[in-house]
Amino acid sequence: MSGKVILAIDQGTTGTTALLLTPDLKILAKANTEFKQYYPKPGWVEHDPNEIWKSTLISIEKVLKTSSIDPSSLFSIGITNQRETVCAWDRNTGEILHRAIVWQCRRTSEICRALKEKGLEETVSTKTGLLLDPYFSGTKMKWLLENIESIQKKAKSNSLSFGTIDTFLLNRFTSGESYFTEPSNASRTLLMNLKTGDWDPELLEIFGVSQSALPVIHSSDSHFGKTKGVGVLPDGIPIHGILGDQQAALFGQACFEKGKGKATYGTGSFLLVNTGSEIYHSKNRLLTTVAWKLQNQLTYALEGSAFIAGAAVQWLRDELQIVDSSPESEELALRAPLEEMGELVVVPAFTGLGAPYWNPEARGLISGITRGTGRAHIARATLEAIALQNWELIECMKADGQPFQELRVDGGASLNGLLIQTQSNLLDIDCVRPENIETTALGAAMMAGLGVGVWSGFQDLASSWQESKRFNPDHTLENYTNALKKKWKEAVKKA
């Protein structure tokens, strides 16, 4: 298959990235196109699915143009996507019925509260490995069915399609012919049973969602369909791999064995550890999720989620305007001597707190400000906060019997050396950054390649992972690190 190219689509929260990769996983070209974020009310976040699709086409067009690759040489497409975000469209016409409700959106807090009061959280958690939180897709579908008249009508006429972003993109790539998802995405909806890997009738009844409004669940490396009528691509290119973004990053980091884990520093921070074929229910409010399904075999993972990570650096740039670009945050933070940090701590709970607190009502704070607090101190405290959130998640995983020997790190913010060094200090283990930090798209490409037989198995793929930099714990800062943990715990209580 020399000369052939894989197209990976990484559809994220703020933009869509297209990458062209060779069979030996070298990136030939990359393009990203951002799209608009909508905030109709405080705590509400929406995307326009048509704008997501447009950004996907623009990114594909860009990579094909900059690489001068003939589209006919594309032999497989892999898709990875922001999870939990829900789209609704007319099954027959493809018409979008409402803006997509984004994973960050907190509008379903009341729905979650009402279901908890009915005593349903234990049932939901046992079956799905998740908690009743606005984060997940099922509560968003319930809200749409209860509040949007056009969606109610389509549900009654059996012409409603619900889908997470993977399903929506697949449907568009195939001109409406394919209506599928796979378990890493389906396991984030509150509607899939972890044991069976299929939609659960009792859960569908709890959330009021008809199975006819949901896609069929296939294995992650399945043949999901072929391109048709896309315009920027020829018809007939097979789509062979789909994974939710965090599971794709776990796959792209070659964490194929039980006990291997990674942290992705994107908009939020997501920490996953492979638990093999075991459904491991956390005693510390972490999530149990499907990592992937290959050849009808489910692999599971334990996950901790912090909703704000890279978004906190964007906040420094866009709202506080103390840096002009995200990379500047490291340079600025290094100007703040440790002895001047005092009691200063930032808690970036802009959209509530994720694991292990699961408090949608929590809000961010800056605590311990003095007359001497300046831009550099705020920048350092913000980077420390991102690392502290992951420290708490690792502590929960250790308490759940999942020890870490090292942590593989990726995502845009993993290029911030101060952040990752702070992470290593807090965890007291090595943090390892790979040569290719585009591990989410890499995971989608690897899954697509497996689907068409480019690789025979994990051994072939594991050799493609290369270490770039290893951060070792700095034990000379042990006193500072311990004090940092203590003041963080106290600040989170206030949030």
Steps between C-alpha positions, in 0.01 A plus 500: 500500500794734451395835362158467660381754758265496802278801566435559871226739611534636853178688567559698822314746719637817343609382155539213257842363404574290193826307476650293221717212623710237328467129594805548729307785674706791376294819472502636145274798562277648767232770494264636765187708454328661798125555530274716711407429862147599606408591860123569497476515883750479788628143519355408158734405213393419143653430157341522157538153341499654152795717603679191638448324167619807308816519716563131425479554124722811514767312699493209255530740208797674667700181566443370150613832353810548720614138458418475126366153578268352239171428687477169316807380698298515826427141594334547840344766723510499880281725713549616858275753666402711799287262705156544664400789271157423349359579155139452386394484135221378273573144394355551152622846404809552718357831624655612830227536763691692767853616571715225647508501881868487595655277767585812706135613515341495847134559405393152609597544866133492605435183301794332677378620838148366437631158393721483809203583721316205342787279616612412147871585521604159629319323214651734243849478649499120528396457137703779341798569729399868491331743739191715459667817381417752224828398333348191341286469187186330634391800707551726196276277287236503774513881513462529121203261500331693779570855377525511119170459316652404163695219667186376677321485162784313330512251788127431462533451123804273549719730289729626781871427500707565811874466475825589663743682269649179358157388381417842358826520301464142377145575386622808307801321348267233359215731388272359768557133418694403817347541844740334742712564809747290700537415871754762613251771402183306585634428850490878570127542437355348823303271266744213430542198725873442566464122517299449181650788301152587375216741576326406825115493498469612864736794446316602182177509702658707779615766252197474272706420189375256237752250363378588150647849551846356573770359269607135488815430706789337305856405602747790496693360201190414295431598142257785572429600141649677199520864400222618275426847369754672725639726227856542628547121496426238235223250564587157637771570761434258791451632855658234717575633845308712752588583861403767751782750542633384837490132413671587169777674695539191722528289183736750334725493809530121451346431842386158380583315821307497825639760743638742240362853512511843342396858569380724218522874555243644263207730572456283808737247652420131467684219672437140393650169605444174310328239722488224237192281478400588856211737574654681796254711701673782684444557871623859456253641247711437193333374183504156347496520122562291191848560361429325167348193345716295263389177334196491730718519814432793736789670679416730793663798668474701820474873435531823692386825336581861582285727285748789481869466410621669182185713523649657815801618296259636237331688786836660586531602136146602405330623818782612730717594199823447694657301213472544124525129422465175694873406475588830670340374822806287581747785450285734710444243780874436530546866599311433825746375767361214708565690825262771378205267431390492865139384536405586141292231328270499196207255476382502135149367566352709218241235410478320833736233634546161338649192668510425784259776613238502222362834614340689208426799727865559602660814362857614452697713744834667558599476865792639700558824305731756659609849396803343334299255284565567131449351156784250537365365829150452353650323198703260717204429728284422195752248365531349847121465514494293181762265646328488841175381344684205346679431829161454666387266221815285534451488878148364439634242254765387748231464767305290248796265466636639173862601569700695239866439416503789255250730332500559125395857419364660183282781372597857417572607859743208547754715311505728807810372678422672831154340507632148440791543743251616765289195415795266551586668833143464627464136393857398593523293181648559154282680247586404142421706191503316163654621174152543357265679739212476248412172670124544462517516120776237510267263685228548239751434219631189677146367543419573134820324392417195712158492337646472149784267602800737484614356834445151630469597866628692802864396460525677165342813645694510828831534314376823339480679838816704568597689816591867456564627855485350848431722803632363831372616841705783653531389863670826601154659473328245724408753771352741246310217329349373828393853595346541154287187546376624837398848383330350193280276716399797715422716196288232330280484810427872455416450129 
